[in-house]
Amino acid sequence: MIFPRVSSLLGLAAAAASILPGGVLAALTVVDTTVATPTATASATATAAASVPTTSGLRFAVDGATKYLAGTNSYWIGFLTNNADVDLVLNHIAASGLKVLRVWGFNDVTAKPAAGSNTVYYQYLSAAGSQINTGANGLQRLDYVVAAAAKRGVHLIINFVNNWSDYGGMPAYATAFGGTKEAWYGNAAAQKQYRAYVQAVVTRYANATSIFAWELANEPRCKGCATDTVYNWAADTSKYIKSLDPHRMVTMGDEGFGLPTANGTASTAYPYTTAEGMDFARNLGIATLDFGTFHMYPKGWGMDDSFGPGWIQDHAAACKKAGKPCMLEEYGTGTNHCTVEKAWQAASLAAAGDGMAGDMFWQWGDTLSTGKSADDGNTIYYGSSDGQCLIQDHVKAITS
């Protein structure tokens, strides 16, 4: 999902000016070497086996049960500076019966926030040397989310870079290393820094019990590129992540573009084409990607909301053919949330075990110490009538 960076909301990360692309990434250094959670050790690999989420055929196996999962997204939770706010959100998510929460594992800046501002950022990109911020206003904020989620039985999908410029993203890398956003996938210097960051995050949480999956990127695209570009990058990167953490699941984080219909015919509708350099069915064949993801914003793609159920069914068919579960990882419509999105949830649940294994609405909304969390028009607030319809009622439908 594309969303604005607004520093005044929630005490979120850097102000917009602080993430404007600039500088050149160089050797990796660390701002603060005090790490709040253990890094990878030999004993960390023992976490694996039965204790971490995995796939089971066309479903997920979580907490000793194989089931269809309901979840949501909160890109901002790792940028909160008040632990009580994090606890409140995770308490509400857990109480609602949602099992998976997708959060941003990235927050890049190209200008350091003013000293004492307490602005959260995870990585500083600079010509003098890129720095991973493991301090109190850096990855220690994500540490708290990871630990707090574990206490409540909430499992996290953590991704590593944004396709969009929000919170850094590929455009910042492209500005730092030259070329375009589309060239990011083959830019050796950018990929070296990206992998350094991936390694830092993955090894940091090697012992965490709350990690559901590692995600390569948020909505990767490569407009006008051959589909080999993203395919080769995804194959190489997911293999690298598996070398760091062989037990946890890895997924793409894409929107599901480039797809045949369930009956095998081609569609000329924009999301079905490979115009964005994506081939969903082919990418599913990458051995080191454990499940498929797709998103759904029909109006944003120039489609009607009635487009939704067919989009879900066609992805379910592709995932079933590949023998991997599908997660409807983001979905939203600007209006009539209950009426429209309830039908989408029903379509996904109808294909449970037949390709679909879960859905995660965009995005979670709550009332924090600073007021209401960010509302991009798709936000479903805890305790609202839409929340009753799309959260409580949906969980009841799943458990029944």
C-alpha positions in Angstrom: 0.0 0.0 0.0 1.2 3.5 -0.8 0.8 5.9 2.2 2.2 9.3 3.2 4.9 9.8 5.7 3.4 12.1 8.4 5.7 12.8 11.3 3.0 14.4 13.4 0.9 11.2 13.5 1.7 8.7 16.3 5.1 10.1 16.9 6.2 8.2 13.8 9.6 8.1 12.3 11.5 10.9 10.6 9.8 14.0 9.1 9.3 13.9 5.4 12.3 16.0 4.7 14.6 13.5 6.5 13.8 10.7 4.0 14.4 12.5 0.8 16.8 10.4 -1.3 20.4 11.5 -1.2 24.0 10.5 -0.4 25.9 7.4 -1.5 25.9 4.2 0.5 29.2 2.9 1.4 30.7 0.5 4.0 28.4 -0.7 6.7 29.0 0.6 10.2 26.8 0.4 13.3 25.5 3.4 15.3 25.0 1.5 18.6 26.3 -2.0 19.1 24.0 -2.6 22.1 21.5 -5.1 20.8 18.4 -5.7 22.9 17.7 -9.2 21.6 20.2 -12.0 20.9 21.9 -12.3 17.6 22.2 -15.6 15.8 24.1 -18.4 17.6 24.4 -22.1 17.1 21.6 -22.5 19.7 19.4 -20.2 17.7 19.0 -22.8 15.0 17.3 -25.1 17.6 14.4 -22.6 17.6 13.2 -24.2 14.4 11.3 -27.4 14.0 7.9 -27.5 15.7 8.1 -24.1 17.4 8.0 -21.8 14.3 5.1 -21.3 11.9 5.4 -23.2 8.6 3.3 -24.4 5.7 1.3 -27.6 5.7 0.2 -28.4 2.2 -2.0 -25.5 1.2 -2.4 -24.1 4.7 -0.3 -22.7 7.5 0.7 -24.6 10.6 0.8 -22.2 13.6 0.9 -22.9 17.3 0.4 -26.6 16.8 -2.7 -26.3 14.6 -3.1 -26.2 10.8 -5.7 -23.6 9.9 -6.8 -20.6 7.9 -5.4 -17.4 9.4 -6.8 -13.9 9.8 -4.5 -11.0 10.2 -3.8 -7.3 9.5 -1.2 -4.7 8.8 0.4 -2.0 10.9 3.3 -0.3 9.1 3.7 2.2 12.0 3.8 0.1 15.1 7.6 -0.2 15.1 7.9 3.5 14.9 6.0 4.3 18.0 8.0 5.6 20.9 5.6 4.8 23.7 5.7 1.2 24.8 2.2 1.5 26.3 0.8 2.3 22.8 2.5 -0.8 21.4 1.1 -3.0 24.2 -2.4 -1.5 23.7 -2.4 -2.3 20.0 -1.1 -5.8 20.4 -3.6 -6.5 23.2 -6.4 -5.5 21.0 -5.1 -7.5 18.0 -4.7 -10.6 20.2 -8.1 -10.2 21.8 -9.6 -9.9 18.4 -8.3 -13.3 17.4 -6.0 -12.1 14.7 -2.9 -14.3 14.4 -0.7 -12.5 12.0 0.5 -8.9 11.9 2.6 -7.5 9.1 4.9 -4.6 10.1 7.6 -2.6 8.4 11.1 -3.9 9.1 12.7 -0.9 7.3 12.9 2.8 8.0 15.7 4.4 6.1 16.8 8.1 6.3 19.4 10.0 4.3 19.7 12.8 6.8 20.1 12.0 10.5 17.3 13.5 12.6 18.3 16.2 15.0 19.9 15.0 18.2 17.4 14.6 21.0 14.4 14.6 18.6 13.8 10.9 19.5 12.7 10.4 15.9 12.8 6.7 15.0 14.9 5.5 12.1 16.5 2.1 11.4 19.2 2.8 8.8 21.1 5.9 7.8 22.3 6.0 4.2 25.4 8.2 3.6 28.3 8.6 1.3 30.5 8.4 4.4 29.2 5.0 5.3 25.8 3.5 5.9 24.9 3.0 9.5 22.3 0.6 11.1 20.8 2.2 14.1 20.5 -0.3 16.9 19.9 2.4 19.5 16.9 3.4 21.5 15.4 5.3 18.6 16.4 2.5 16.1 15.9 -1.2 16.0 15.2 -1.3 19.7 11.8 0.0 18.8 11.3 -3.0 16.6 12.8 -5.2 19.3 9.9 -4.2 21.6 7.3 -5.1 19.0 8.9 -8.5 18.4 9.0 -9.3 22.1 5.6 -7.9 22.9 4.0 -9.8 20.0 5.6 -13.1 21.3 4.0 -12.5 24.8 0.6 -12.3 23.1 0.8 -15.1 20.5 0.8 -12.7 17.6 3.1 -13.6 14.7 4.9 -11.0 12.6 5.7 -10.7 8.9 8.7 -8.5 8.7 9.8 -7.0 5.4 13.1 -5.3 4.5 12.5 -2.6 1.8 9.8 -0.6 0.2 9.1 -0.3 -3.5 7.8 3.2 -2.7 9.7 6.2 -1.3 7.9 6.1 2.0 10.4 5.4 4.8 13.3 5.3 2.4 12.6 2.6 -0.1 14.2 1.6 -3.4 14.1 5.2 -4.7 16.5 6.2 -1.9 18.8 3.4 -2.8 18.6 4.4 -6.4 19.5 8.0 -5.6 22.4 6.9 -3.5 23.9 4.5 -6.0 22.7 6.0 -9.3 20.4 4.7 -11.9 16.6 4.2 -11.5 14.3 2.4 -9.1 13.9 -0.3 -11.8 17.7 -0.8 -11.9 17.8 -1.4 -8.1 17.4 -5.1 -8.6 20.6 -5.4 -10.5 22.6 -2.6 -8.8 25.5 -4.4 -7.1 26.2 -1.7 -4.6 22.5 -1.3 -3.6 22.1 -5.0 -3.3 25.2 -5.3 -1.1 23.8 -2.7 1.3 20.3 -4.3 1.2 21.8 -7.7 2.1 23.8 -6.1 4.9 20.6 -4.8 6.4 18.8 -8.0 5.8 21.5 -9.9 7.6 21.4 -7.5 10.6 17.6 -7.9 11.0 17.4 -11.6 10.4 20.2 -12.5 12.8 18.9 -10.0 15.4 15.7 -12.0 15.7 17.1 -15.5 15.3 15.7 -16.6 18.7 12.4 -14.7 18.5 9.3 -16.9 18.6 7.0 -14.3 17.1 8.4 -14.3 13.5 5.9 -15.7 11.1 7.9 -15.0 7.9 10.6 -12.8 6.4 9.5 -10.7 3.4 11.7 -9.5 0.6 10.0 -6.2 -0.1 6.7 -4.3 0.1 5.0 -4.5 -3.3 8.1 -5.0 -5.5 7.7 -3.9 -9.1 9.9 -3.3 -12.0 7.9 -1.4 -14.6 8.7 -2.3 -18.2 11.3 -4.9 -17.1 11.6 -8.5 -18.3 10.1 -10.7 -15.6 13.6 -12.3 -15.3 14.7 -9.2 -13.4 12.5 -9.7 -10.3 12.5 -13.5 -10.6 16.3 -13.8 -10.5 16.5 -11.2 -7.6 13.8 -13.0 -5.6 15.4 -16.4 -6.2 18.9 -15.2 -5.1 17.6 -13.1 -2.1 15.3 -15.7 -0.7 18.1 -18.3 -0.9 20.4 -15.9 1.0 17.8 -15.4 3.7 17.3 -19.1 4.0 21.1 -19.4 4.5 20.8 -17.0 7.5 17.6 -18.6 8.9 16.7 -22.0 7.3 13.7 -22.6 9.5 11.4 -19.7 9.0 9.3 -19.0 6.0 10.2 -16.5 3.3 7.8 -14.7 1.0 7.9 -12.1 -1.7 5.4 -9.4 -0.5 4.2 -8.6 -4.0 0.8 -7.5 -5.3 0.2 -10.7 -7.3 0.5 -9.1 -10.8 1.1 -11.2 -13.9 -1.4 -14.0 -13.6 -3.4 -16.3 -15.8 -7.1 -16.7 -14.9 -8.2 -19.9 -13.2 -9.2 -21.4 -16.5 -5.8 -20.7 -18.0 -6.8 -17.9 -20.3 -5.0 -14.5 -20.5 -6.7 -11.3 -19.3 -5.8 -7.9 -20.6 -6.9 -6.2 -17.3 -3.8 -4.3 -16.0 -3.3 -6.4 -12.8 -3.2 -9.6 -14.8 -0.4 -8.4 -17.1 3.3 -8.5 -16.7 3.6 -4.7 -17.3 5.1 -4.2 -13.9 7.7 -6.9 -14.5 5.9 -9.4 -12.2 4.9 -13.0 -13.1 3.1 -14.3 -10.1 2.7 -17.9 -11.3 6.4 -18.2 -12.2 7.6 -16.6 -9.0 5.6 -19.2 -7.0 8.0 -21.8 -8.5 11.0 -20.4 -6.6 11.9 -23.1 -4.1 13.0 -20.7 -1.4 9.7 -18.8 -1.4 7.3 -20.7 0.9 4.0 -19.1 0.1 2.4 -16.6 -2.3 1.3 -13.1 -1.4 -1.1 -10.8 -3.3 -2.8 -7.5 -2.6 -6.1 -6.1 -3.7 -7.0 -2.4 -4.3 -9.4 -2.6 -7.3 -10.2 1.1 -7.3 -6.5 2.0 -7.2 -6.0 -0.2 -10.3 -8.9 1.3 -12.2 -11.2 -1.6 -11.5 -14.6 -2.0 -9.8 -14.8 -3.6 -6.4 -16.6 -6.6 -8.0 -13.2 -7.4 -9.4 -12.2 -8.8 -6.0 -13.6 -12.3 -5.8 -12.3 -13.3 -9.2 -8.8 -12.0 -8.4 -8.9 -14.1 -5.2 -10.1 -17.2 -7.1 -7.4 -16.9 -9.8 -4.6 -16.6 -7.2 -6.0 -19.5 -5.3 -5.9 -21.6 -8.4 -2.3 -20.6 -9.2 -1.2 -21.4 -5.6 -3.0 -24.7 -5.7 -1.2 -25.6 -8.9 2.1 -24.7 -7.3 1.3 -26.6 -4.1 1.9 -23.6 -1.9 -0.6 -21.6 0.2 -1.7 -18.1 -0.8 -2.1 -15.1 1.6 -4.3 -12.2 0.6 -1.8 -9.9 2.4 -3.4 -6.5 1.9 -6.9 -5.4 0.7 -9.0 -2.3 1.1 -11.6 -0.1 -0.5 -12.2 3.5 0.3 -15.9 3.2 1.1 -18.5 0.6 2.2 -15.8 -1.4 3.9 -18.2 -3.9 5.5 -20.3 -4.6 2.4 -17.5 -4.9 0.0 -14.7 -6.4 2.0 -16.9 -8.9 3.7 -17.6 -10.4 0.3 -13.9 -10.5 -0.4 -13.2 -12.3 2.9 -16.0 -14.8 2.1 -14.4 -15.5 -1.3 -11.0 -16.1 0.3 -12.4 -18.3 3.1 -14.4 -20.3 0.6 -11.1 -21.3 -1.0 -9.5 -22.3 2.3 -7.4 -25.3 1.8 -7.9 -25.0 -1.9 -5.2 -22.4 -2.5 -6.1 -19.8 0.1 -4.6 -19.9 3.6 -5.4 -16.5 5.1 -6.2 -12.8 4.6 -4.9 -9.6 6.2 -6.8 -6.4 5.9 -5.1 -3.0 5.3 -4.9 -1.5 7.9 -5.3 -1.8 11.6 -6.6 1.4 13.4 -6.5 2.2 17.1 -6.7 5.1 19.5 -3.3 5.8 21.0 -1.9 8.1 23.6 -1.4 10.7 20.8 -4.9 10.1 19.3 -6.1 8.0 16.4 -3.6 6.1 14.3 -3.1 6.9 10.7 -6.2 6.8 8.4 -5.6 6.4 4.7 -9.2 5.7 3.9 -8.7 2.0 4.3 -8.1 1.9 8.0 -10.4 -0.3 10.1 -10.5 1.0 13.7 -10.7 -1.3 16.6 -14.2 -1.1 18.2 -15.9 0.4 15.2 -18.8 -1.1 13.3 -16.5 -1.9 10.4 -14.2 -3.6 13.0 -17.1 -5.7 14.2 -18.0 -6.8 10.7 -14.5 -7.4 9.3 -12.6 -8.5 12.4 -14.9 -10.1 15.0 -17.4 -11.5 12.6 -14.7 -12.7 10.2 -12.8 -14.5 13.0 -16.1 -16.2 14.1 -16.7 -17.4 10.6 -13.2 -18.9 10.4 -13.4 -20.6 13.8 -16.9 -22.0 13.0 
